[in-house]
Amino acid sequence: MTSSIESPTRDRSPLQAVQYTATGNFASILERLNVSLLVSTYQAGKLISVGSHNGQLQFAFHGFDQVMGVAVGKERIAIGARRQIHFLNSNPDLAPQIEPRGLYDSCWLPRIAFHTGSILGHDLAWGNDGLWAVNTLFSCLCTLSSDHNFVPIWRPPFVSQLVDQDRCHLNGLAMESGRPRYVTVLSETDTPAGSYLETSMTRAG
């Protein structure tokens, strides 16, 4: 399965060769499961779609500024980027028309973008009530609202304030029955950039 994803802005960066290694059965696993894999890399500002066609891995690179969290639903994809979240809708009827024909079986097009401001959204997940975001900068889990940049719903009990200080580097989210169930943090700290300071002190010791 291979997917075409349209970026909200055209990528004008110079072409660069990409090298990769994969286990011999990786392409066949993707084909057997009939899936593609999405990988985000905020350093390079790329969302990478990895698929398989006729036993060969297929890569496509899509430009999203500081892309981090990605949440995939049946008919939509949410992509967290710098200061906003992009929403893409499935357009399967377009896939057979994309050149080279026969390579793609799904197509995702950007429809709207929600402006969150800077939240450093490391992870996203679809839930019963819509999209959840790991708001790393404000150390909380949040949802979206048309009236606010974001709505804070939960923060770790050891974080005392809702401030843009990345106090514990909250960075991962797991859902259960459509609700947040587990999160990951880098450290149980409650000071500005506390997780980085604790890591530095641990390494120094």
JOPENOR-V138693 format. One line per field, one symbol per residue. ss: DSSP state (H for helix, E for strand, - for the rest). phi: phi as a letter, one per 30 degrees, with the letter a starting at -180 (. if undefined). psi: psi as a letter, one per 20 degrees, with the letter a starting at -180 (. if undefined). Layout:
ss->???
phi->???
psi->???
//
This chain:
ss->--EEE--------------------HHHHHHHH---EEEEE----EEEEEEEE--EEEEEEEE------EEE---EEEEEE--EEEEEEE-HHHH----------EEEEEEEEEE-----EEEEEEE--EEEEEE----EEEEEE--EEEEEEE---------------EEEEEEE--EEEEEEE--------HHHHHHHHHHH-
phi->.bbcbcddbddcdddbdccabbdecddddddddhbcccbcbddcibccccbbbhicdbcbcbdbdhdbdbbccdbabcbdbdiacccccdbdddedcddddjdcbabbcdcbbcdcidbhddbbadbdcjccbdcddchacbccbdcbdacdcabeddcdbcbdbhdbhdbbbbcbhibdbbbbbdacbbbehdddddddddddd
psi->pqqpppqhqpojqqpqppqqqqqhjgghggghilrrpppqohgilppppoappljpqpqqppopplpeqpppahjqppopaojrpqpqqpmhhhgiipqpqihqjqppppgrppoiaoilnhqqppahkbpqponhhjlrpraqqiirgrophqqqhiohqnqmjmhjlpiqppqpkjqpgqrqqhqmqlqpkhhhgggghghh.
//
